[in-house]
Amino acid sequence: MGQLLTAKTVSRVSATKFRDNFKRYAKRAKGSRVVLVENRREEPKYLVDREWLDSLLRERESALATLEILADRRLADRLLKLAKSLDGDVKAGRLHSMAEVFGA
């Protein structure tokens, strides 16, 4: 969640100025910078960086999958038991590294 937890800088602009200077405002919407386009007749719209939005959507899907697993008590208990057995396997040296398995 690194990039998502950082503070966002929001630049407000009227729809007219945005339309007239689209290229400038499109360049401003990078990383943690967001452009809020305000129009008197419509709800305000945000212009955000694509990478940031894609990252947000991936993290949302991951969080939903985690919640789904945690909601299934039997599955969560099984995963916790597996995690404990994996800890034992790591300590006993019964696991192989990624390099050993894939030759990387």
Sequence and secondary structure as in RCSB ss.txt:
>XXXX:A:sequence
MGQLLTAKTVSRVSATKFRDNFKRYAKRAKGSRVVLVENRREEPKYLVDREWLDSLLRERESALATLEILADRRL
ADRLLKLAKSLDGDVKAGRLHSMAEVFGA
>XXXX:A:secstr
 TGGGS  EEEEEEHHHHHHTHHHHHHH STTEEEEEE SSS  EEE  HHHHHHHHHHHHHHHHHHHHHHSHHH
HHHHHHHHHHHHHHHHHT S  HHHHH  
